Amino acid sequence: MNSSALLLLTSAFLHASWNAIAKTTKDKEAFLFVAMTVSNLVIAISLILFPDEFSAGNPVGWAILSGLSEGAYFVTLAWSLKQSQLGKAYSIMRGGAMIFVWIISTVFMGETASALQALGAVFVLGGIVVLSFPSLGERNGETSGWFAKVPWAWVCALFIGGYHLSYHQALHHGAEPKSLFAVAMVISWPFLWFAITGERVSRVKHVVRTESVKAIAAGIAANMSFVIFLYGLKVSVPGFAISLRNASIFFAVLFSFFLKESLSRIQIVGALVVGTGAVLLSL
């Protein structure tokens, strides 16, 4: 296994892990705000101890776009996890983003797709369509009204694709992974604050009092997953990177079992089909 593949698989496990932690929390918007605050502190300390150069010019614009996409991703992630089970939401988010990135990277960025990779794309699409159907034993989500009718996992997938492509372009134009992630996080952080409705300060304080250990674990795992992912992305191409990173779908389904979520058999098959498609796309 080459170094980029190992980095991306490690990132995949860490990413599914912090999403699983977030799923177990009661106030997901406030929790993600606290967790990403921890992540910001970690990356700040890392840059102080091990400085990373950041070139002026094109990387800055792409870094800003990455941050805007990240901010929208974090907010829609919280809403997706409130609406659906981890295994279902995660598979749709990551699988949908993968198709979006592959279309953009092959049409506009010069990547080529083999017949096997095209078959992988079909697997992914078929799997996420199956996952979109409700499970017979699925409990109602934490949302209601018009808000519950929006397919937030699909919306989130677009923003995942957006930050993936933006990160790749920033790295291509000379950005370094740690400083790039730091810029993106500074821009994305306010999104989470404004996503918290009502008494923001009291909600955040409640998370700090009751779920601080989870927030620290999620923040560190998120930081590591993104930075490792950027190092892997730097030495690979976008379509391959997001495909292998989406091995996290398998991990998410496994965590879904540990969380005792009621995915139907057909939805489990759908998640596994998405994961299989991700593997085919990485070949």
C-alpha positions in Angstrom: 0.0 0.0 0.0 1.5 3.4 -1.0 1.8 6.3 1.4 -1.2 8.3 0.0 -3.5 5.3 0.3 -2.4 4.7 3.9 -2.9 8.3 4.8 -6.4 8.4 3.3 -7.5 5.2 5.0 -6.3 6.5 8.4 -8.2 9.7 7.7 -11.3 7.7 6.8 -11.3 5.9 10.1 -10.8 9.1 12.1 -13.5 10.9 10.1 -16.1 8.2 10.7 -15.1 8.1 14.4 -15.8 11.8 15.1 -19.0 11.7 13.1 -20.1 8.7 15.3 -19.3 10.7 18.5 -21.3 13.6 17.2 -24.3 11.4 16.5 -24.5 10.3 20.1 -24.9 13.9 21.4 -28.2 15.7 22.2 -27.4 19.3 21.0 -25.5 18.6 17.7 -25.0 22.3 16.6 -23.6 23.4 20.0 -21.5 20.2 20.3 -19.9 20.7 16.8 -19.2 24.3 17.7 -17.3 23.2 20.9 -15.6 20.3 19.1 -14.4 22.5 16.2 -13.2 25.0 18.8 -11.0 22.2 20.2 -9.9 21.5 16.6 -8.9 25.1 16.1 -6.9 25.2 19.3 -5.0 22.0 18.2 -4.1 23.3 14.8 -3.1 26.7 16.3 -0.7 25.0 18.7 0.6 22.8 15.9 1.4 25.8 13.7 3.1 27.6 16.6 5.4 24.6 17.3 5.8 23.6 13.6 5.2 26.6 11.4 3.8 26.1 7.9 4.4 28.5 5.1 1.3 29.8 3.2 1.9 31.4 -0.2 0.1 34.6 -1.2 -2.1 34.6 -4.3 -4.1 31.8 -5.7 -4.0 29.5 -2.7 -5.6 32.1 -0.5 -8.7 32.3 -2.7 -9.1 28.6 -2.8 -8.5 28.4 1.0 -11.3 30.9 1.5 -13.7 28.9 -0.7 -12.6 25.7 1.2 -13.6 27.4 4.5 -17.0 28.5 3.2 -17.7 25.0 2.0 -16.5 23.6 5.3 -18.7 25.9 7.2 -21.8 24.9 5.2 -20.7 21.3 5.6 -20.5 21.4 9.4 -24.0 22.9 9.7 -25.6 20.5 7.2 -23.8 17.6 8.9 -25.4 18.5 12.2 -28.8 18.7 10.5 -28.2 15.4 8.7 -27.3 13.6 11.9 -30.4 14.9 13.5 -32.5 13.7 10.6 -31.2 10.2 10.0 -29.2 7.3 11.4 -25.4 7.6 11.2 -25.0 4.7 8.7 -27.7 6.0 6.3 -26.7 9.7 6.5 -23.0 9.1 6.3 -23.3 6.8 3.3 -25.4 9.3 1.3 -23.2 12.3 2.2 -19.9 10.6 1.3 -21.3 8.6 -1.7 -23.1 11.7 -3.1 -19.9 13.8 -2.7 -17.8 11.2 -4.4 -20.1 11.2 -7.5 -20.0 15.0 -7.6 -16.2 15.1 -7.4 -15.7 12.5 -10.0 -17.9 14.3 -12.5 -16.1 17.6 -11.9 -12.6 16.1 -11.9 -13.1 14.0 -15.1 -15.0 16.7 -17.1 -13.0 19.8 -16.0 -9.8 18.6 -14.4 -8.4 16.0 -16.8 -8.8 12.9 -14.8 -9.7 9.7 -16.7 -12.1 7.0 -15.6 -11.7 3.4 -16.5 -14.6 1.0 -17.1 -14.1 -0.4 -13.6 -14.3 3.0 -12.1 -17.5 3.8 -14.1 -18.9 0.6 -12.7 -18.0 1.8 -9.2 -19.9 5.1 -9.9 -23.0 3.0 -10.8 -22.6 1.0 -7.6 -22.4 4.2 -5.5 -25.4 5.8 -7.2 -27.4 2.6 -6.8 -26.4 2.2 -3.1 -27.4 5.8 -2.1 -30.7 5.5 -3.9 -31.5 2.4 -1.8 -30.3 4.2 1.3 -32.7 7.0 0.6 -35.7 4.8 1.3 -36.9 4.9 4.9 -36.2 1.9 7.1 -39.2 0.0 8.4 -37.9 0.3 11.9 -36.5 3.7 11.6 -37.4 6.1 14.3 -38.4 9.7 13.5 -35.5 12.1 13.5 -34.9 15.1 15.7 -36.4 17.5 13.1 -40.0 18.3 12.2 -42.0 20.5 9.8 -40.5 21.8 6.5 -37.1 21.3 8.0 -37.5 17.6 8.1 -38.5 17.5 4.4 -35.2 18.8 3.2 -32.8 15.9 2.3 -29.9 17.4 4.4 -27.6 14.4 3.7 -27.8 15.2 -0.1 -27.2 18.9 0.5 -24.3 18.1 2.8 -22.8 15.9 0.0 -22.5 19.0 -2.3 -20.6 20.9 0.3 -18.3 17.9 1.0 -17.5 17.8 -2.8 -17.0 21.6 -2.7 -14.4 21.6 0.0 -12.7 18.6 -1.5 -12.2 20.3 -4.8 -11.3 23.6 -3.3 -8.7 22.0 -1.0 -7.2 20.2 -4.0 -6.9 23.5 -6.0 -5.3 25.3 -3.0 -2.7 22.5 -2.6 -2.1 22.5 -6.3 -1.4 26.3 -6.1 1.2 26.0 -3.3 -0.7 25.8 0.0 0.6 23.6 2.8 -1.9 21.2 4.5 -1.8 22.5 8.1 -2.0 26.2 7.3 -4.6 25.5 4.6 -6.8 23.7 7.2 -6.2 26.5 9.7 -7.5 29.2 7.3 -10.5 27.1 6.3 -11.4 26.4 10.0 -11.2 30.1 10.9 -13.6 30.9 8.1 -16.0 28.0 8.8 -16.1 28.4 12.6 -18.7 31.3 12.7 -21.1 29.1 10.6 -21.4 26.8 13.6 -22.0 29.7 16.0 -24.8 31.1 13.9 -26.3 27.7 13.4 -27.0 27.6 17.1 -30.5 29.0 17.6 -31.9 30.5 20.8 -29.6 30.9 23.8 -26.3 30.2 22.2 -24.1 30.8 25.2 -26.2 28.7 27.5 -26.3 25.8 25.0 -22.6 25.9 24.5 -22.0 26.0 28.3 -24.2 23.0 28.7 -22.2 21.0 26.2 -19.0 22.0 27.9 -20.4 20.9 31.3 -21.9 17.6 30.1 -20.1 16.4 27.0 -16.6 18.0 27.3 -14.8 14.6 27.0 -16.7 13.8 23.8 -16.1 17.2 22.4 -12.3 17.0 23.0 -12.2 13.5 21.4 -14.2 14.6 18.4 -12.3 17.8 18.0 -8.9 16.0 18.0 -10.1 13.2 15.7 -11.6 15.8 13.3 -8.4 17.8 13.2 -6.3 14.7 12.6 -8.7 13.3 9.9 -8.7 16.6 7.9 -5.0 17.3 8.2 -4.0 13.7 7.3 -6.5 13.8 4.4 -4.9 17.0 3.1 -1.5 15.4 3.1 -2.9 12.4 1.2 -4.7 14.7 -1.2 -1.5 16.6 -1.8 0.2 13.5 -3.3 -2.8 12.2 -5.2 -5.6 13.3 -7.5 -9.1 14.4 -6.3 -11.2 11.4 -7.6 -8.8 8.8 -6.2 -8.5 10.6 -2.9 -12.2 11.0 -2.2 -12.9 7.4 -3.3 -10.4 5.9 -0.9 -11.3 8.4 1.8 -14.8 7.0 1.5 -13.7 3.7 2.9 -15.1 5.6 6.0 -18.5 4.4 4.8 -17.7 0.9 6.0 -16.5 2.3 9.4 -19.7 4.4 9.7 -21.9 1.3 9.1 -19.9 -0.6 11.8 -20.3 2.3 14.2 -24.0 2.4 13.4 -24.2 -1.2 14.7 -22.5 -0.1 18.0 -25.0 2.7 18.3 -27.8 0.2 17.9 -29.4 2.0 15.0 -32.2 0.3 13.2 -30.9 0.1 9.6 -32.9 -2.4 7.6 -31.2 -5.2 5.8 -31.7 -3.5 2.4 -30.1 -0.3 3.8 -27.2 -2.2 5.1 -26.7 -3.8 1.7 -27.0 -0.3 0.2 -24.3 1.1 2.4 -22.0 -1.9 1.6 -22.7 -1.3 -2.1 -21.7 2.3 -1.8 -18.5 1.2 0.0 -17.8 -1.4 -2.7 -18.3 1.3 -5.4 -15.9 3.5 -3.5 -13.2 0.8 -3.7 -13.8 0.2 -7.4 -13.5 4.0 -8.0 -10.1 3.9 -6.3 -8.7 1.2 -8.5 
